[in-house]
Amino acid sequence: METRITTGSVLLNAEGTQVIDFKNNQFEKYKKSSVPLEACDGIVQFLDTLDLKWEEGKVRDIDIDYRHRRSDIAWVDDEDIKKFLWSQFTSANLSDPDWCFDIDSMEPIQYTVYKMSPTPDDSNPLAAQSGHYEWHSDLVQNVESDIKKTRKLSMTLVLNDGWEGCDFECGTVRKGDLISEKIPLKKGDVIVFPSIMHHRVNPILSGERRVLVAWAWGPLYK
């Protein structure tokens, strides 16, 4: 993965002299790169051939709550797509000494679609909301089995264009205040970030945004 944006690293010039010293916090940085647009088109065409089971995105995998989240999702467990996304995880993870997390597995991939509300003039303000996902983190731990694991890295790959809005935003709480940053994403862009990092997807304003979302797991932090 060719890193285009990162925070929390020391950058040196060819002579070894320090140029930039970012704050070193491995949980507040992200990596952004891109894949060929033709790869995105091929993935979408392949996904269209699958018998996907679509459902509404839930909060904590339990509740449908349009105040917090509105999206359509389907689960993809194709080995070729998983290998492709895993290569993005490993490239991003190993490209920075502040990361190099111990990751060893992925769960099924989430195919997510953000759309405009089909009833924008509904008298119910919740039903009128378009696709979005409010502030949350992806951190999940499995501590009930003999092999205890946790999500360590999250990824979003944008598959299409022709939409507006749906800005990706990450945030950090400092002294009780949420410091946020909008990260522009377009078709072909990949963003990898720690699953503990808070983030959100702002409401879509027009069109339809299609993304693949994935998570890399590893042993519990020590």
Disulfide bonds with the S-S distance in Angstrom:
none
